[in-house]
Amino acid sequence: MPFSTLLRRSLAIVAVLLFSLPAAAETIRFAFLELDKDARYDEKRTFHRNLSQAFGRPFAGAEVAMREARFVGQALKLEFALERVKGADAAALLAQVNTLQSAGVRYFLVDAPAEVVAELARATRGKELLLFNVSAADDVLRQEQCQPHLFHTLPNHAMQTDAMAQYLVSRKWRSVLLLEGPLAADKLLGAAFETSAKRFGLKIVDKRSFVLSNDPRQRDQGNPLLLTGGADHDVVFVADSDGEFARNLPYRTVRPRPVVGSEGLVAEAWHWAWERHGAPQLSSRMQKQAERQPSSPDWAAWIAIKSVIEAVVRTDNAPFAKLVSYLAGDEITIDGFKGNRLGFRPWDRQLRQPILLATHNSVIERAPIQGFLHQQNNMDTLGFDQRDSRCKP
């Protein structure tokens, strides 16, 4: 056989083999952004495992979501990748975002304080990417500092305090003593509860400030007996972002009254003791991954990735603009293992979701509480309804 004929046949066989090989799977890439040093996860703080604080960095929740996504990827011939990125401050994280976006990353989970989230959102506005806030509950990120590409999977303070207010009303505990700490975060939480109390008809009989200090002159300002005496009340709401005062408050009040807010009974996105809708299986997977009990930011990181994957599936991996439109629209149905269909509010990109009211080892109730109704969606009784929104993206 002439060499030229043999060569043509060989090339034809190679072409057939190449054509028959499966195409390389498209990769949808996520990045998880966090600070090198984040005071919220300081070991001295997380050691006490206060109910209203994260138990550790929530990267494990994102890892669990990625592992679950493999089955979807196999069916759709897609691959999902997750990269963990750290930076010293917002500027360092922004540089990483720009580099990763140039390489094709479109979805960024942000585990950082509110001021860092806000700076990243301002600097990336108009870019073809989405940011998911998984650990900052500050209301301002959903209000004046909102951005169209900034989605929130962690509930904000207003959602938490609205859930607590609904529960107090349902129990007929309408008179509240408010104890508020000196930190800026304490005042944000206290202000959110005052708004919720007014919204649902609770009476704050007194508002008192506490201070934890080694200064003998301030000792009385951290004494539970002195702080809870006097005015009669049904319940004590404590706003303590640090948690050191709050953890010592239950059973030390003058009157035998429940403690809620930052300790005693808390309002959270997730709790390991939630036993319905497949929740124990999810908590088990996250606990195994993190080697600790999961908390709200773990769930928020998990649901952020799950939300994007749901949009990818339902839109058949549509172009970015169409996928974002679906993600933020009314048709999407996200299963968060909390018993309700979840989706993002179009006016502020906050994820609608039930809030779990829990003690250290039990979920007492799930809000919205029965009887609190809304014209369109009862979950909009928690947090900023469209008429309350000051978000102008």
Order of alpha helices (4+ residues) and beta strands (2+ residues): alpha-beta-alpha-alpha-beta-alpha-beta-alpha-beta-beta-alpha-beta-alpha-beta-alpha-beta-beta-beta-alpha-alpha-alpha-beta-beta-beta-beta
